[in-house]
């Protein structure tokens, strides 16, 4: 069986093909307006057209881009009477607290598409207002009149009893794509549940259409899609779970990072995935951390997703001078078309990639996806107007761009580590993405870290991570029980129901013996936020929560504890993917030596394929490969481990 991991990025689409212990790497330029075109191009160039024994695992940006660009389908929002403006009001939080003239943001759903009906429950699950036949008939008539592509149904307290939502779903299904909140996110908080349900409906038909076209085009191959929590789902089911695909690609990167860090004996990792358009940072402490408090395009996304932060700093980030004369980098990007100036595709503004080329950290004979050469003269020409305006040399301007981009990334790494009580110095910094290894040493130094790990195939790690991600489901349900009076049988019964639902979903995808992970969300009564804890007996849960709260916030309170949500993760075994060790056996010598700005002597350039396990050498040095380049700064030592990953140590 051949397994092909595909990660669609803003600039490149990456491919990793695994077959019988061998790995092939491929890249093509992305086609943002029709992502499947780049995928099909890569499949053709890899010689996989019509291959029957092929499994394709895809990290898709279709749902993400639809939300970011406001290009989802026409959707109606169905709720109880008097609650049609919940999505518009939200939590009344303002992004700019002291701005007296904030920018007006359009509501998620226009008022005329917010429909109200009966079927209202009380907090205890009792019926406050019935859903009558007249209500249903009027709702169906209004939906037919509006002719939407999708409907999102979100009734009060449907996590307790979803019979009214199910009746509405049945009545509207013939007319359009329907999502009910009890099927998307059976948890408390009507606003967050409503947004998740609306997002699911908003992107669902797009995902169904896209995956249907892609599945037909790749023929007999099996197609799966990466979900935001780091597990995969077969494409035939993915269209109904669009909101769970919003971090599809980045989740693959964390799967790959955890897999290769573990292979190198490293458990505690700060990762940063620096691609062409953005950088994703995350913390892995043995396991990938999930959160239910993610956001995209300003909207809360309460479904489980990998806990990461994203900033607009990538290799294609544009450098510019603001009105005050200060140098800025990002968040705008050159993207895939035209791309950085050095791509020779018409780009004229300087980018981070151009800066690395000007400084010599990207060798002038570098070839990018598809063997595309870089144009050092074009990169330098793009920097000249910027340097002139700043009163600097071209090299000084390029160095400033690198320092600013690094500080953007370092600040985000501090936010996900130090700001949460983690000492970054106790972690290993792990870069990936096409641009990440060029920046790793300086980022580590700014965080006081002395160890970094550049994984094998770092430039396509997100695509490789698709190959080691299991089929899985993450399910949850709100209970809201005071811990000191909760009935343990009620909690275990709820967990049993979630587990059986997850097992049934995986059985439909051919998984007979899944792994099961149970947990609960708890909080002090009166709090709004929760902490997630591994499930244990109720008698032990209170002490575990106090300890967890003290570790996270520095204190515990003498207050009763409330069990809010129960959660169950059900997953197939992780695919057994053993990567081949380095081919090289003898000590490598530099293939060339090139000048690098700020370094008095020419710098050694090694080809990564020449490096055998066990070889070590000091920086400054450059290590080149087909999908990325690693800059080993002065004062650092590089050692190749048994799996081919590069362990960098600060000995300066």
C-alpha positions as CSV (number, residue, x, y, z in Angstrom):
1,X,0.0,0.0,0.0
2,X,1.3,3.4,-1.0
3,X,0.6,6.4,1.3
4,X,0.7,9.9,0.0
5,X,0.6,12.9,2.4
6,X,-0.5,16.2,0.7
7,X,-0.3,19.6,2.4
8,X,-1.8,22.5,0.6
9,X,0.0,25.7,1.7
10,X,-0.4,29.3,0.6
11,X,2.8,29.1,-1.6
12,X,3.6,25.5,-2.1
13,X,1.7,22.2,-2.1
14,X,3.9,19.5,-0.5
15,X,3.8,15.8,-1.2
16,X,5.4,12.9,0.8
17,X,5.1,9.4,-0.7
18,X,5.8,6.4,1.5
19,X,6.1,2.9,0.0
20,X,7.7,-0.1,1.7
21,X,10.1,2.0,3.8
22,X,11.2,4.4,1.1
23,X,10.2,8.1,0.9
24,X,9.8,10.4,-2.0
25,X,9.5,14.2,-1.6
26,X,7.8,16.5,-4.1
27,X,6.6,20.1,-4.2
28,X,4.6,22.2,-6.7
29,X,3.4,25.7,-6.6
30,X,-0.1,26.0,-5.0
31,X,-3.1,27.0,-7.1
32,X,-5.2,28.9,-4.5
33,X,-8.3,29.4,-6.7
34,X,-8.5,25.6,-7.4
35,X,-6.4,23.7,-4.9
36,X,-7.1,20.4,-6.5
37,X,-5.2,21.4,-9.6
38,X,-1.9,21.5,-7.8
39,X,-2.7,18.2,-6.1
40,X,-3.5,16.5,-9.4
41,X,-0.3,18.0,-10.9
42,X,1.7,16.5,-8.1
43,X,0.0,13.1,-8.5
44,X,0.8,13.1,-12.2
45,X,4.4,14.1,-11.7
46,X,4.8,11.3,-9.1
47,X,3.5,8.8,-11.6
48,X,0.5,7.9,-9.4
49,X,-2.4,8.5,-11.8
50,X,-4.8,5.6,-11.6
51,X,-2.9,3.8,-8.8
52,X,-5.4,1.5,-7.1
53,X,-3.2,0.7,-4.0
54,X,-2.9,4.4,-3.0
55,X,-4.1,6.1,0.2
56,X,-4.1,9.9,0.0
57,X,-4.2,11.9,3.3
58,X,-4.8,15.5,2.6
59,X,-4.4,18.7,4.7
60,X,-7.0,21.0,3.1
61,X,-7.2,24.8,3.3
62,X,-10.6,25.0,1.5
63,X,-12.6,25.4,4.7
64,X,-10.1,27.8,6.2
65,X,-9.8,30.1,3.2
66,X,-13.6,30.2,2.8
67,X,-14.0,31.5,6.3
68,X,-11.0,33.9,6.1
69,X,-12.2,35.3,2.8
70,X,-15.9,35.3,3.6
71,X,-16.7,33.0,0.7
72,X,-18.9,30.3,2.3
73,X,-22.3,29.4,1.0
74,X,-25.6,31.3,1.7
75,X,-26.7,30.0,5.1
76,X,-29.8,30.5,7.3
77,X,-29.5,30.4,11.0
78,X,-32.5,28.8,12.8
79,X,-33.0,29.3,16.6
80,X,-35.6,29.9,19.2
81,X,-37.9,33.0,19.3
82,X,-36.2,36.0,20.7
83,X,-32.6,34.7,20.0
84,X,-32.1,35.5,16.4
85,X,-29.4,38.1,17.1
86,X,-27.2,35.9,19.4
87,X,-24.5,35.5,16.7
88,X,-24.5,39.2,16.0
89,X,-24.3,40.2,19.7
90,X,-21.7,37.5,20.6
91,X,-20.0,38.1,23.9
92,X,-20.0,41.9,23.4
93,X,-16.2,41.8,23.5
94,X,-14.4,44.5,21.6
95,X,-11.1,43.8,19.9
96,X,-10.1,47.5,20.4
97,X,-11.3,48.4,23.8
98,X,-10.5,52.1,23.7
99,X,-11.2,52.8,20.1
100,X,-14.3,55.1,20.1
101,X,-14.8,54.6,16.4
102,X,-14.2,50.9,15.8
103,X,-14.4,49.4,12.4
104,X,-17.9,48.0,11.8
105,X,-17.9,44.2,11.3
106,X,-20.8,42.6,9.4
107,X,-22.7,40.0,11.4
108,X,-21.9,36.3,10.6
109,X,-25.5,35.9,9.3
110,X,-27.5,38.8,7.9
111,X,-30.6,39.5,10.0
112,X,-33.0,38.5,7.3
113,X,-31.4,35.0,7.3
114,X,-31.8,34.6,11.1
115,X,-35.1,32.6,11.5
116,X,-36.9,32.1,14.8
117,X,-39.2,29.3,15.7
118,X,-40.5,27.2,18.7
119,X,-39.1,24.2,20.4
120,X,-37.6,25.9,23.4
121,X,-36.2,24.0,26.4
122,X,-35.5,25.2,29.9
123,X,-32.1,24.8,31.7
124,X,-33.4,21.6,33.3
125,X,-34.5,20.2,29.9
126,X,-38.2,20.9,30.5
127,X,-40.3,22.1,27.5
128,X,-40.9,25.9,27.8
129,X,-42.4,26.2,24.3
130,X,-43.4,23.3,22.0
131,X,-42.4,23.0,18.4
132,X,-45.8,22.9,16.6
133,X,-46.7,21.7,13.2
134,X,-47.6,25.3,12.3
135,X,-44.1,26.3,13.4
136,X,-42.4,23.8,11.2
137,X,-44.6,24.6,8.2
138,X,-43.9,28.3,8.5
139,X,-40.1,27.6,8.9
140,X,-40.0,25.4,5.8
141,X,-41.9,27.9,3.7
142,X,-39.5,30.7,4.8
143,X,-36.5,28.6,4.0
144,X,-37.9,27.7,0.5
145,X,-38.5,31.4,-0.1
146,X,-34.9,32.3,0.8
147,X,-33.4,29.3,-1.1
148,X,-30.2,29.0,1.0
149,X,-27.5,26.5,0.3
150,X,-27.3,25.5,4.0
151,X,-29.1,25.8,7.3
152,X,-27.6,25.9,10.8
153,X,-30.0,24.9,13.6
154,X,-29.2,26.0,17.2
155,X,-31.9,25.7,19.9
156,X,-31.4,26.4,23.5
157,X,-30.2,23.5,25.7
158,X,-30.2,21.1,22.8
159,X,-27.3,19.4,24.4
160,X,-29.7,18.1,27.0
161,X,-32.4,17.0,24.6
162,X,-32.2,17.4,20.8
163,X,-35.6,16.1,19.7
164,X,-36.7,19.5,18.4
165,X,-33.5,20.1,16.5
166,X,-33.9,16.6,14.9
167,X,-37.4,17.4,13.8
168,X,-36.2,20.7,12.2
169,X,-33.3,18.9,10.5
170,X,-35.7,16.3,9.0
171,X,-38.1,19.0,7.8
172,X,-35.4,21.1,6.1
173,X,-33.1,18.4,4.7
174,X,-34.8,18.1,1.4
175,X,-34.3,21.8,0.7
176,X,-30.6,22.3,1.7
177,X,-27.5,21.1,3.6
178,X,-28.5,21.1,7.3
179,X,-26.4,21.1,10.5
180,X,-27.8,20.9,14.0
181,X,-25.9,22.1,17.0
182,X,-26.4,18.8,18.9
183,X,-24.6,17.0,16.1
184,X,-21.8,19.5,15.8
185,X,-21.0,20.5,19.4
186,X,-23.3,19.2,22.1
187,X,-22.0,21.6,24.7
188,X,-23.2,24.6,26.7
189,X,-22.9,28.2,25.6
190,X,-25.4,29.0,22.9
191,X,-23.1,31.6,21.2
192,X,-20.1,29.4,20.8
193,X,-22.3,26.4,19.9
194,X,-24.1,28.6,17.4
195,X,-20.9,29.8,15.7
196,X,-19.6,26.3,15.4
197,X,-22.8,25.1,13.8
198,X,-23.0,28.1,11.5
199,X,-19.3,27.6,10.4
200,X,-20.0,23.9,9.8
201,X,-23.0,24.8,7.5
202,X,-21.2,27.7,5.9
203,X,-18.3,25.6,4.6
204,X,-19.9,22.1,4.5
205,X,-21.2,22.2,0.9
206,X,-17.9,23.7,-0.3
207,X,-16.0,20.8,1.3
208,X,-18.4,18.2,-0.1
209,X,-18.0,19.6,-3.6
210,X,-14.2,20.0,-3.4
211,X,-13.6,16.6,-2.0
212,X,-16.0,15.0,-4.4
213,X,-14.2,16.5,-7.4
214,X,-10.8,15.6,-5.9
215,X,-11.9,12.0,-5.1
216,X,-13.2,11.5,-8.6
217,X,-10.1,12.9,-10.2
218,X,-7.7,10.6,-8.3
219,X,-9.7,7.6,-9.3
220,X,-9.5,4.4,-7.2
221,X,-7.3,5.8,-4.5
222,X,-8.7,6.2,-1.0
223,X,-8.9,9.8,0.2
224,X,-8.8,11.0,3.8
225,X,-8.6,14.5,5.3
226,X,-6.7,15.7,8.3
227,X,-8.9,17.2,11.0
228,X,-8.0,20.1,13.3
229,X,-7.4,17.9,16.3
230,X,-4.7,15.8,14.5
231,X,-6.7,12.8,13.4
232,X,-8.0,12.0,10.0
233,X,-11.5,11.3,8.6
234,X,-12.4,9.6,5.3
235,X,-13.4,12.1,2.6
236,X,-16.9,10.7,2.2
237,X,-17.7,11.8,5.8
238,X,-15.6,15.0,5.9
239,X,-18.1,17.3,4.3
240,X,-20.4,17.0,7.3
241,X,-17.6,18.0,9.6
242,X,-16.3,21.2,7.9
243,X,-15.8,23.1,11.1
244,X,-13.4,20.4,12.3
245,X,-11.1,20.9,9.2
246,X,-10.2,24.6,9.8
247,X,-6.6,23.7,11.1
248,X,-6.2,20.8,8.8
249,X,-2.7,21.5,7.5
250,X,-1.1,22.8,10.7
251,X,-2.4,19.8,12.6
252,X,-0.4,17.6,10.2
253,X,2.7,19.5,11.1
254,X,2.3,18.8,14.8
255,X,1.7,15.1,14.1
256,X,4.9,15.0,12.1
257,X,6.8,17.0,14.8
258,X,5.7,14.7,17.6
259,X,6.5,11.6,15.5
260,X,10.1,12.7,14.6
261,X,10.8,14.3,17.9
262,X,9.9,11.0,19.6
263,X,12.1,9.1,17.1
264,X,15.0,11.3,18.3
265,X,14.2,10.8,22.0
266,X,12.9,14.3,22.5
267,X,9.6,14.7,24.4
268,X,9.3,18.4,25.1
269,X,9.3,20.6,22.0
270,X,8.5,24.1,21.0
271,X,7.7,23.9,17.3
272,X,7.4,26.6,14.7
273,X,6.2,25.9,11.2
274,X,7.4,28.7,8.9
275,X,6.0,28.4,5.5
276,X,5.6,30.9,2.7
277,X,2.7,32.9,4.1
278,X,2.6,32.4,7.9
279,X,4.2,30.8,10.9
280,X,2.4,28.4,13.3
281,X,3.9,27.8,16.8
282,X,2.9,25.2,19.3
283,X,4.1,23.4,22.5
284,X,4.3,19.6,22.7
285,X,4.9,18.1,26.1
286,X,4.8,14.4,25.3
287,X,1.4,14.8,23.7
288,X,-0.1,17.3,21.3
289,X,-2.2,19.8,23.2
290,X,-5.8,20.4,22.2
291,X,-8.0,23.4,22.9
292,X,-11.6,24.3,22.6
293,X,-10.9,28.0,22.6
294,X,-9.4,28.5,19.2
295,X,-10.4,31.3,16.9
296,X,-10.4,31.9,13.2
297,X,-11.3,35.2,11.4
298,X,-12.3,36.5,14.8
299,X,-14.9,33.8,15.5
300,X,-14.6,31.4,18.4
301,X,-14.2,27.8,17.2
302,X,-15.1,25.6,20.2
303,X,-14.6,22.2,18.6
304,X,-11.3,20.5,19.6
305,X,-8.3,21.6,17.6
306,X,-4.5,21.6,18.1
307,X,-3.4,24.4,20.5
308,X,-1.3,26.7,18.3
309,X,-0.8,30.4,17.5
310,X,-0.4,31.7,14.0
311,X,1.2,35.0,12.8
312,X,1.6,36.5,9.4
313,X,5.4,36.0,9.2
314,X,6.6,33.6,6.5
315,X,9.2,33.4,3.8
316,X,7.0,35.4,1.5
317,X,6.1,38.1,4.1
318,X,6.6,41.5,2.6
319,X,9.0,44.1,4.0
320,X,7.8,47.7,3.9
321,X,8.3,51.1,5.6
322,X,5.3,52.6,7.5
323,X,4.2,56.2,7.6
324,X,6.5,56.9,10.5
325,X,9.6,55.6,8.6
326,X,9.9,52.4,10.5
327,X,10.7,49.0,8.9
328,X,7.8,46.5,9.1
329,X,7.6,42.8,8.0
330,X,4.2,41.2,7.2
331,X,1.5,40.4,7.7
332,X,0.9,40.8,3.9
333,X,2.6,38.1,1.8
334,X,3.8,37.8,-1.8
335,X,2.0,34.4,-1.8
336,X,2.5,31.9,-4.6
337,X,1.8,34.4,-7.4
338,X,3.9,36.3,-7.9
339,X,5.9,35.2,-4.9
340,X,9.2,36.7,-3.6
341,X,11.2,38.7,-6.1
342,X,13.8,36.0,-6.3
343,X,11.3,33.6,-7.8
344,X,11.5,35.6,-11.0
345,X,7.8,35.6,-11.5
346,X,7.2,39.3,-11.4
347,X,7.4,40.0,-7.7
348,X,9.1,43.4,-7.0
349,X,8.7,43.9,-3.3
350,X,11.3,42.5,-0.9
351,X,10.4,39.5,1.3
352,X,12.0,37.5,4.1
353,X,13.2,34.9,1.5
354,X,14.8,37.6,-0.5
355,X,16.5,38.9,2.6
356,X,18.0,35.4,3.3
357,X,19.3,35.3,-0.3
358,X,20.8,38.7,-0.1
359,X,22.6,37.8,3.1
360,X,24.0,34.6,1.6
361,X,22.1,32.3,4.0
362,X,20.2,30.9,1.1
363,X,22.9,29.8,-1.4
364,X,22.6,31.4,-4.9
365,X,22.4,28.0,-6.6
366,X,19.3,27.0,-4.5
367,X,16.5,25.4,-6.5
368,X,12.9,25.5,-5.2
369,X,9.8,23.5,-6.1
370,X,10.0,21.9,-9.5
371,X,13.7,22.8,-9.8
372,X,12.9,26.5,-10.0
373,X,16.2,28.5,-9.6
374,X,16.4,31.6,-7.4
375,X,17.4,35.0,-8.8
376,X,19.8,36.7,-6.4
377,X,20.1,39.8,-8.6
378,X,16.3,40.2,-8.5
379,X,16.3,39.9,-4.7
380,X,18.9,42.6,-4.4
381,X,17.1,44.8,-6.8
382,X,13.9,44.5,-4.8
383,X,15.8,45.6,-1.6
384,X,17.5,48.7,-3.1
385,X,14.4,51.1,-2.8
386,X,13.8,49.9,0.7
387,X,17.4,50.3,1.7
388,X,17.6,53.8,0.1
389,X,14.5,54.9,2.0
390,X,16.0,53.7,5.3
391,X,19.4,55.1,4.6
392,X,21.0,51.6,4.9
393,X,23.0,49.3,2.7
394,X,21.1,46.5,1.0
395,X,22.7,44.0,3.4
396,X,21.8,46.1,6.5
397,X,18.2,46.4,5.3
398,X,18.0,42.6,4.7
399,X,19.5,42.0,8.2
400,X,16.9,44.2,9.7
401,X,14.1,42.3,8.0
402,X,15.4,39.0,9.4
403,X,15.7,40.5,12.9
404,X,12.1,41.8,12.8
405,X,10.7,38.6,11.4
406,X,12.5,36.6,14.1
407,X,11.2,38.9,16.8
408,X,7.6,38.4,15.6
409,X,8.1,34.6,15.9
410,X,10.0,34.8,19.2
411,X,7.1,36.8,20.7
412,X,4.6,34.2,19.7
413,X,6.8,31.4,21.1
414,X,7.0,33.2,24.4
415,X,3.2,33.6,24.4
416,X,2.7,29.9,24.1
417,X,5.4,28.9,26.6
418,X,6.5,31.6,29.2
419,X,3.1,33.2,29.3
420,X,1.6,29.8,30.3
421,X,4.1,29.0,33.0
422,X,6.5,26.9,30.8
423,X,10.3,27.6,30.9
424,X,11.3,27.6,27.2
425,X,14.9,26.7,28.3
426,X,13.6,23.2,29.3
427,X,12.3,22.5,25.7
428,X,13.9,21.8,22.4
429,X,13.1,24.2,19.5
430,X,11.9,22.3,16.4
431,X,11.7,24.3,13.1
432,X,10.0,23.0,10.0
433,X,8.4,24.4,6.9
434,X,10.5,25.5,4.0
435,X,11.8,28.6,5.8
436,X,11.9,27.5,9.4
437,X,15.5,26.0,9.6
438,X,17.0,29.2,8.3
439,X,15.9,31.0,11.5
440,X,16.2,28.4,14.2
441,X,19.5,29.3,15.9
442,X,18.7,33.0,16.3
443,X,15.2,32.2,17.6
444,X,16.6,29.8,20.1
445,X,19.1,32.4,21.3
446,X,16.4,35.0,21.8
447,X,14.5,32.5,24.0
448,X,17.5,31.4,26.0
449,X,17.3,27.9,24.5
450,X,20.4,25.8,23.9
451,X,19.0,22.9,21.9
452,X,17.2,22.6,18.6
453,X,16.1,19.7,16.4
454,X,15.8,20.1,12.6
455,X,13.8,17.0,11.6
456,X,14.4,15.1,8.5
457,X,12.2,16.3,5.6
458,X,11.6,19.5,7.6
459,X,10.4,21.4,4.6
460,X,7.5,19.0,4.1
461,X,6.8,17.9,7.7
462,X,3.1,18.8,7.5
463,X,2.7,16.4,4.6
464,X,4.7,13.7,6.3
465,X,2.6,14.2,9.5
466,X,-0.5,13.3,7.4
467,X,1.0,9.8,7.0
468,X,1.3,9.2,10.8
469,X,-2.1,10.5,11.7
470,X,-4.7,7.9,12.7
471,X,-8.4,7.9,11.7
472,X,-10.1,9.4,14.8
473,X,-13.1,11.2,16.3
474,X,-13.3,13.6,19.2
475,X,-16.7,13.7,20.9
476,X,-18.1,15.7,23.8
477,X,-21.2,16.5,25.8
478,X,-22.1,18.9,28.6
479,X,-23.3,17.6,31.9
480,X,-22.9,20.5,34.4
481,X,-22.8,18.5,37.6
482,X,-21.5,19.6,41.0
483,X,-18.7,17.3,41.8
484,X,-19.6,16.7,45.4
485,X,-23.1,15.5,44.6
486,X,-22.6,14.0,41.1
487,X,-23.6,10.4,40.4
488,X,-20.7,8.5,39.0
489,X,-22.9,6.2,37.0
490,X,-24.4,9.2,35.2
491,X,-20.9,10.3,34.1
492,X,-19.7,6.9,33.0
493,X,-23.0,6.3,31.1
494,X,-22.4,9.6,29.2
495,X,-18.8,8.6,28.5
496,X,-20.0,5.1,27.3
497,X,-22.5,6.7,24.9
498,X,-19.7,8.9,23.4
499,X,-17.4,6.0,23.1
500,X,-19.9,3.9,21.3
501,X,-20.7,6.7,18.9
502,X,-17.0,7.1,18.2
503,X,-16.5,3.3,17.7
504,X,-19.5,3.2,15.3
505,X,-18.1,6.1,13.2
506,X,-14.7,4.3,13.0
507,X,-16.3,0.9,12.2
508,X,-17.8,2.6,9.1
509,X,-14.2,3.4,8.1
510,X,-12.9,-0.1,8.7
511,X,-11.5,0.3,12.2
512,X,-12.5,-2.6,14.5
513,X,-10.3,-2.1,17.6
514,X,-9.8,1.6,18.3
515,X,-7.9,3.2,21.1
516,X,-10.0,5.2,23.6
517,X,-9.1,8.3,25.6
518,X,-11.6,9.7,28.2
519,X,-11.4,13.1,29.9
520,X,-13.5,15.7,31.5
521,X,-13.6,19.5,31.7
522,X,-13.9,20.9,35.2
523,X,-13.9,24.3,36.9
524,X,-14.6,26.0,40.2
525,X,-18.3,26.8,40.5
526,X,-18.7,30.4,39.3
527,X,-15.8,30.3,36.8
528,X,-16.4,30.4,33.1
529,X,-13.2,28.7,31.8
530,X,-12.4,25.0,32.4
531,X,-9.4,22.7,32.7
532,X,-9.3,19.4,31.0
533,X,-8.3,16.3,33.1
534,X,-7.9,12.7,32.3
535,X,-11.0,10.7,33.5
536,X,-10.7,9.0,36.9
537,X,-13.0,8.2,39.7
538,X,-15.1,11.1,40.9
539,X,-13.6,10.8,44.4
540,X,-10.2,11.5,42.9
541,X,-11.2,14.2,40.5
542,X,-11.5,17.1,42.9
543,X,-7.9,16.8,44.2
544,X,-6.6,16.4,40.6
545,X,-8.4,19.6,39.6
546,X,-7.0,21.6,42.5
547,X,-3.4,20.4,41.6
548,X,-4.0,21.2,37.9
549,X,-5.3,24.7,38.7
550,X,-2.4,25.5,40.9
551,X,0.1,24.3,38.3
552,X,-1.6,26.3,35.6
553,X,-2.4,29.6,37.5
554,X,-0.2,29.4,40.6
555,X,-3.0,29.0,43.1
556,X,-5.9,26.7,44.2
557,X,-9.1,27.9,45.7
558,X,-11.2,26.5,48.6
559,X,-14.3,26.4,46.4
560,X,-16.5,23.5,45.2
561,X,-15.7,22.0,41.8
562,X,-18.1,21.5,38.9
563,X,-17.8,18.8,36.2
564,X,-18.8,20.6,33.0
565,X,-18.1,18.4,29.9
566,X,-17.2,14.8,29.3
567,X,-15.0,14.0,26.3
568,X,-14.0,10.9,24.5
569,X,-11.3,10.5,21.8
570,X,-11.6,7.3,19.7
571,X,-8.8,6.6,17.3
572,X,-7.3,3.8,15.1
573,X,-3.7,2.7,15.9
574,X,-1.1,5.1,14.7
575,X,0.2,4.0,11.3
576,X,3.6,2.2,11.6
577,X,5.8,4.5,9.5
578,X,9.5,3.8,9.8
579,X,11.6,6.3,7.9
580,X,14.8,5.1,6.3
581,X,18.1,6.1,8.0
582,X,20.6,8.3,6.2
583,X,22.2,6.6,3.2
584,X,25.6,8.2,3.7
585,X,28.3,6.2,5.5
586,X,31.5,8.2,5.3
587,X,32.1,11.6,6.8
588,X,30.9,14.4,4.5
589,X,33.0,17.3,3.3
590,X,31.5,20.6,2.3
591,X,30.4,20.8,-1.4
592,X,31.3,24.4,-1.5
593,X,32.1,27.5,0.5
594,X,30.2,30.8,0.0
595,X,30.3,34.3,1.5
596,X,27.7,35.1,4.1
597,X,27.1,38.7,5.3
598,X,28.6,39.3,8.8
599,X,30.9,36.2,8.6
600,X,34.6,37.1,7.8
601,X,35.5,33.7,6.1
602,X,33.5,31.8,3.5
603,X,31.0,29.4,5.1
604,X,30.9,25.7,4.4
605,X,27.9,24.3,2.5
606,X,26.9,20.7,3.2
607,X,24.4,18.6,1.3
608,X,22.1,16.9,3.8
609,X,22.1,13.7,1.8
610,X,25.9,13.5,2.3
611,X,25.7,13.6,6.1
612,X,26.0,10.2,7.8
613,X,24.5,9.5,11.3
614,X,27.0,10.5,14.0
615,X,28.8,13.3,12.0
616,X,29.1,16.6,13.8
617,X,30.6,19.9,12.9
618,X,30.6,23.5,14.2
619,X,28.8,26.5,12.7
620,X,28.7,28.8,10.8
621,X,27.6,26.4,8.2
622,X,24.7,25.9,5.7
623,X,23.0,22.5,5.1
624,X,21.0,22.3,1.9
625,X,18.3,19.8,0.8
626,X,15.6,19.7,-1.8
627,X,12.9,21.2,0.5
628,X,14.7,23.5,2.9
629,X,18.0,25.0,4.0
630,X,19.4,25.0,7.6
631,X,21.5,27.9,8.9
632,X,23.9,26.7,11.7
633,X,25.0,30.0,13.3
634,X,28.4,30.7,14.8
635,X,28.7,29.1,18.3
636,X,26.4,26.3,17.5
637,X,27.3,22.6,16.8
638,X,25.4,20.3,14.5
639,X,25.2,16.6,15.1
640,X,23.3,14.1,12.8
641,X,21.3,11.5,14.8
642,X,20.5,7.9,13.8
643,X,17.3,8.9,12.0
644,X,18.9,11.7,10.0
645,X,17.5,14.6,12.1
646,X,19.9,17.4,13.0
647,X,20.5,18.1,16.6
648,X,21.8,21.7,17.1
649,X,23.5,22.7,20.4
650,X,24.5,26.2,21.5
651,X,28.1,25.9,22.7
652,X,29.0,29.6,22.1
